[in-house]
């Protein structure tokens, strides 16, 4: 964006910033988001405003609402004459998206943040692209005249997908050993790279990336009155000659286990044992997450037909309507469940178990059926998490 003329002072970048110099990165100090021998280093020239432990949901909200006192750094200083573009990429679940540190961002908090921006007249129009599983659940309050257009990688009931993974993740002849990008984000960024931003509209780009993002359902929400404006009014990137088409994709929930399996499968003989141990550890971590939510639904169904009840809680796809109940359960789980080794946050959520945020929504929507109120649901979530944290929960069998 800087190369195409966007002033650096108008860009605020938040990222964990731990990949470029990671010991497993074959290109130290560089990052690539697509395969090939001529792939550009997308890390070069990046000025990271917030990194490491600073990157939290609270900071994100403070930056967007211009709260410099609390952010203690660069924040949005836009006015009602400005167009604002927000690009968010991380894990997600029904009614929540993740940050590398601290609690998740709940739909309740994002809605409040966007309303604050509206009331403070911080934009003429705002375009929000979100890459996360179940990201279609994060914008229920957007109106058709609110001057906010949100585009999500998936609907409210499905995962998003990683792409350029495994054997496809080869840059300049070297295997990266991970996914290079996310399918939705790769598609819109590569479309922008074509440099047709002066003529292509948001509507045409959304239609194009909806077709290309063939593993999930791209959704748009809010004010679509400016969909026919040129994307160059918001995004402007240097042109490339052609657009690559992302091929193989992996469910975002399964990227980490796929990465561990790929590493074991391709490890040298002397590294096989260590790679196998890591793979088993990843599988056991997933099984432990499964066991926690099995315990939660079992306790929730203690006063009714357990088999049918658990099937309902684990299979229904309710929207988050009981917002306060869901918000409280989400944060109780963050505070009391054990942290995954693969997740930066000290809390109980991780990229895999966020799929179970749907179960918490189902609990809240079925209080009458279960014969339990919100406080009782909160306590059973807490007790299941504590049992998992103290090792008093019987683990499920692990088959690799």
N, C-alpha and C positions, 0 to 999 in steps of 0.2 A: 504494500500500500504506500509505503514511503517512496519507492521507486516511481510510482505512478503519480506522485505529486501531493499525496495527503500529508499535511504537516505533521511531523513527529509529535509535536505538542498536543495534537488532537487525537492521539492514539494512547489508550491505556491497556497494558498487557499484564494479565495475571496468569501465572503458571507455576507448577511445582518446580520446574527447571532442574530436573535430576537425570534427564535422559542423555543429553548431549555429551556429558562427561562421565557417564556410567562406564564401569569396567567392561560391560558386555557389548558396548557400542563399538563396532569395528572402525567407525569414523569419529574419532575423538574430537569433540567440539563442533560436530556437525549434525544436522538432522535432515532426513529425507522423507517425503510423504508419497513418493511413487517410485516404482522400480525403473531400471534402465541405466544405460551408460552415460546419459547426458542429463540425469536428474539434477535439478538445482538444490543447493544447500539452503533450506528454508529457515535455518537458524541464523545465518549470516546477516548481520546488520540489525538483528532484533534487539530492542531495548526493553528489558523486562522491568516493569515498574514494581511488581510485587511477586515474591517467590518464596518457596519453602514454607515454613510454618505460618507465615503471614496470610497465606491463601486460604481464607475461610468464607463461609456463607455470610457472616456478619460483615466482613470487609467488602464483599461483592455488593451487598445492599448499601453500605456506606458510600462506596465509589459511585454507584448509580444515582444516589440521591444527593450527591455533592457534600457529604458530611466530612469535610477535611479535618475537623477537630478530632474525630474519632479514628478516621483512616490514617491520619498522620502521614499523608503522602498525596499523590496525584489523584484528583477526583474529577468527575464530570462537572463542567462549568457551562453547560449549554443553556440556551435560552429558547423562547418560543419561536425564534427565527431559524433554528438549527434542525437538521436531520441527524438522527442518532442511529447508529448501527451497532447491535450487540450480537456477538457470536459466542455461544456457550457450548463447550464439549466436555462431558464427563459421564459417569455412570448415572443411572436413574431407576426409578420404580414408580408405581402408581402414587401420584401426589408428592413426589420428592425427587430431587436431583442431588448428586454428591459433590463434595469438595474434598480435596486431598487431606485437609485437616479440619478437625472440629465437627460439630453436628452438620447434618444435611440441611439443604434449603427446602423447606416445605412449601407446598402450593399456597398456603395461607400467607406465608412471608413474601413470596414473589408477587402475589396479587397486591399486597399492601405496598410493596416497593414501587410497583408500576403506577398505582394510584397516587402515591406521594409525588412521583415524577410529574404526573399529570397536573396535580394541584399546584405544584411549584413552577408550572409552565416551562419545563426543561426541554421541550422539543416541539418542532412544527409537526414532525412525524417521526415515528420510531419503528425500525425494522429489527426483529429479534429472530435469529436463526438458532435453534436448539438441537444439538446432537446428544441424545440420551435415550435409553430404553424407556418406554411408556411416556415419552416427552409430550405426547398429545394430551396428557392429563394435567398439564401445568398452566393452562391458560383458560380456565372456565369462565372468568369474569370479563374477558375482553368484549367490548361492544363494537357495533358496526360503525360508530361515529367517534371512537376514542382516539383516532390517529395512531393506533398501534397495530402493526401487522406482525403476527408471529407465524413462523414456519418451522415445523418439527420433523424430525427424522422418522418418527413412528407415530401411530395412533396411541390411544390411552391404554391399550390392552396387549401390546406386543413389544418385543425387543427391537433394538436397532442392531446393525451388523457392522463388523469390522471387515476390511478388505485389503487386498494385497498382502495376504498372510502366507506363512509357511514357505513353500517352494517358490511362491511368487515374489516374496520379499527379498529380492536380490538387486542390489545397487552397485554399479561399477564392478560387477563380478563377485561381490561379497554378500553373503547371506546375513540379513539383519536378525533373523530368529524371532521376529514378532510381526504383528500386523502394522503396515505403514500408515494406515488411515482408517477412517470410518466411511462406509459406503455413501451415505447422504452427503457428508462434508466433502469427500473426494469429488463427488459429482458436481456440487455447486461451485467449488473452487476451480475445478478444471474447466467448467463452463465459463467462469469469469476470466480464466487465463486466456481464452480465445480473443479477448479484447473487444468484444462486440457490445461493450457496456453503453455506448452512446446510442445504440439502436434497440438493443434487447430490453424488454420490460420485465418487471418482476413477475407478471403473469406468465409470460412465455418461459422464463427461467424455471418457475415453479412447475409448469407443465412438463418441461424437459427433464428436470431432476426427479419428478414423480415417476416418469416412465423408466428412467435409468436405475432408480433405487427400487429394485425389483424384489427385495427380500422383506420390505416393510412398507407401510402405507404413509407416505409423506402427507402431512396435513397442514392447512393454514387456518388461522383464527384471527378474529378481530376486524379491523377496518380495512376493507379491500378497495376503498375508493381511490387509492393511489397505486394499485397494482399495475396500472398501465403506464406508470412513469418509468423512465430509463433507469436501469440499475446503476448506471454511472453517476446518478445523483447521490448515491450512497456508497457504492463500492466501485473502485477504479483500480484495475490491475494491469500490469504490462502484458501485452499480447504474446501468445505463442501461436505456432502454425497450425497445430491440430490438437484435438481433444482425445486423450486416451479413454478407453472404456474399461472400468474396473470389472474384473471377472470373478474369480473365486471369492466367496465371502464366508465369514464365521459369525455365528450368533455371539453378540458381545458378552453374554453371560459365560460363554464357553471359551473365550479367547485365552484366558490364563491356563486352563487345563490343556487346551490344544497346543499352546506354546510349550508347556512342560513336556507333553508327549512328543512333540516335534524335536525338542532338544534331546530327549532320551533316544529317540529313533535315529538321530543323526550324529550322536556323540561318538567320539573315538573310543576304542576299546577301553582305554585307561580311565575314561570319564563316565562310562556307562553306569557304574554303581551309584555314583553321586547324583547323576541325572535321574536314575530310577527312584532314589530316595526322595528327591524333590517332587517328582510326579506323584508318588504315593502320599506325600505330605499335602499336596494340593487336593487330591481326591478325598483324603480324610477330613480336610477342612470343609469341603463341600458337604460331606456326610454329616459333620457336626452341625452345620447350619440347618440341614434338613431335619435333624433330630430335635433341634430347638423348636422349630415350628410345628413339628409333629406333637411335641409336648404341649405347646400352647393350644393347639386345636383340641387335643385330648382333654385338657383341663376345662376348656371352654364348653365342651359338649358333655360334661360330667352329669348333667341333670336331664339329658334328653337321649334319644336314640343315637348312640355314639357313632356308629358306622355311617349312617346316612347324614348325620350332622357334620362329621369331619369331611365327608366327601363334598358337602355343600360349601363349607368354609374354604376348602382347598381348590374348589372348582369354579365357584361363582366369580363374576367379573363386575362387581358393583363399582359405581363411581364413588368418589369421596364426597359424600353429602354431609355426613356427620364430621364436619371439619375439625372441631375442637377435640373430639374423641380420637380421631386418627392422628392429629398432631401430637397429642399427649402420648399415645402408644409408640409412635415413631421415636420420640425423644427418650422414652423409658427404655426402649430397646437399645438406643445409642449409648445410654448411660450405664446399663447393667449387663449387656451381653458381651462376651469376650471378643476382643478385636482379632481380625484376621491378620496373619503375618504379611499378607500381600497388599494390605491396605494401610495407607499412612495414618488415617484417623485412629485415635485411641478408642473410638467407640465401636459399637457392635455391628454397624452396617458395612457391607463390602459389595463389590461389583456383582457377585453371584447372588447373595441372599436378598438383594433389593427386589428381586422378583416376588418375594413374600410380603412386600408392602401391600399387595393386593389382599392377602389374608387378613391383615390388620383392618383394611377397609371393610372387608366382609364381616369381621367381628363387630365393628361399630354399627353396621347396617342391620345386624341380626340380634340386637340386645334383647328384644322381646322374645324371640324364639329361644334364645339361650337361657333366658331367665336371669340375666346378669346385667348390671348397669356399667357405666363407663369406668367407675372406680374399681369395680371388681375385675373388669377386663384388664385394667392397668396393673392390678396386683398379680394376676396370673401370668402376664407377660414378664413382669419383674421377677417372679419366683422361678420361672423357666430359665430366664437369663442367668440368674444367680446360680442355679443348679449347674448350668453349663460352665460358668466361670470357675466354680469351685470343684468341678470334676465329679460331681455327684449324680450326673445324668448318664444313664447307660448309653454307650455309643451304638450306632447302627453298624451292621457288618459292612465291611468295605471290600468290594470286589474290583480288581484292576485287570 
